[in-house]
């Protein structure tokens, strides 16, 4: 995730780094040309159009989605924090709106959980449909049993 810390004083920058470090997210100020040279031929070079002025890269956690969520949350407390863009699986998310959109994506674990739930839903529905009539019969038999134990008469319905 590409950010700019230009409008933030050093104490706030240290506070931001400390907060992010607790969540296993690192922030490194970069030199634009050196960054491009280091990541030449990789998907991070898609950030090239955004590499103007002073920039920093936020990285770590389980995925860039988690990093985006944390950085977006920090922008509310630190107005000088500028969201420049991000790359996820070769797709460029440009500017503040792109990073905010990325922060709303599910993480890998969340996506797996959603898929598992989606896969299991038809099976659950089938089991419920199969067991439902049997549960009704059991309920009726139990009600009859309780009435007979109380000594009530059971009338036959037409």
N, C-alpha and C positions, 0 to 999 in steps of 0.2 A: 504494500500500500504506500503510495507516494503522498507525503504531506509537506507543508511548509511551516516552520516554526518562527518565521521572520518577525511577526508582530507580537511575540511573547518574550517577556524578560527572562533572565537566566534563572531566577528562583522558581518561577512557574514552570519553566522547561524542566528543571530538576524534579519538581513535584510530579509533572506528567510522566517523566521517565520512571520515577519510583512507583507510581500507581500501575503503570504498564508492566514493570518488572515483576510485580506481585502476581501478575496473570501470565507470566512467561512470554511477554511480548517485548521485543527489543526495538530501539529506535537508533538509527545511525545516520548522521549527516553525511551526505555523499558529494562527491565531485562528479558533475554530470558526464563529462567525457570519459572519466575513469570507470564510472558505472557502466556506460555503454560498452566500453572495451572489455570489461570483466564478464559481462553477460552476453557478449556477442554470440549470435546464433541461438539464443534461448528466447522463451516467450516474454521475458521481462524487457526485452528491447522494444516492445510495443509501447512502452512508456516514453519513448524518445520525443514525441511531439510535446509532451508535458514537461520536459526537463529544461526549464528556463529559470534562472535565478537560483536562490538558495532552496535546496530540497533535502528531505530526509526520508528514509525508508523505514517503515514499521513492518516488522515481521515476527513470526513465531506462532505460539499457541498451536491449536490443532489445524486451523485453516485460516485463510485470508478473510473468510466471512467473520470469524470470531474477532480477528484484529479490527475489521471494519466496524463491528458492533461497539467495541471498546473505544475506538477513536471517535466515532460519531457521538457516543455518550460524553466524551471529554470535550467536544466542541461546545456543548451547552455551558460548561463551566469556564472554558477558556476560548473567548471569542476570537482571539488572534490566530488560533489554530486553523490552518487552511487545508482543506481536502483537495488534493490535486488529481488523484486517480488511483486505479488499482488494476491488477491483472489476475484473472481466475481462469485456469485451464485454457490459456491462450486468448481469452476474451478481454478486451480493454473496457474498463468502466471509467469514463472520463468525468472529471470535475466533481463538485460536491454532490450533485444529483446522482451521478453514477455510483459513488461510494455509498451514499445512503440507500440506493436500490440494492447494492450488493449486501449491505448489512441486514437486509430483510430476507435474503436467501436462507434456506435451511443449511445447517452444518452437515457434514458427512454423516454423523451419528443420527441427527434428526431425520435426514433423508432416508437412512436405512430403516429407522423406526416407522416412518410413514409408509414405506414400501411393505414392510412386514405386516403392518396393520391392514393395508390394502389387500395383501395376499390372503390373510387369515379371515377376512370378513365373509366371503362366500361360504367358507367352511363352518363358521359360527352360525350363519343363517340357516344352513342345511341342518346342522345338529339341532338347532332350536325348532325347526319345522318338524323334524323326525320325532323329537322327544315331547313336543307339546301335546299331541293327542294322548300319549301315554300318561303324562302328568295330569291331564284332565280326568282320565279314568281313575287314576289313583286317588285323586281328590274326591271323586264321587263315591268310590268304595269306602274311603275313610269316613265320609259324612254318614253313609249308611251304617257303618260299624258303630259310630258314636251314637246314633239314634237307637240302634238295637240294644246297646249297652245301657242306655237310659230307660229302656223299656218302651220306647215309642213304637207306634205302628207305622209301617212304611206302606204308603198307598201306591198303587200302580197308576202311572199316568198314561193317557191315551196317545 
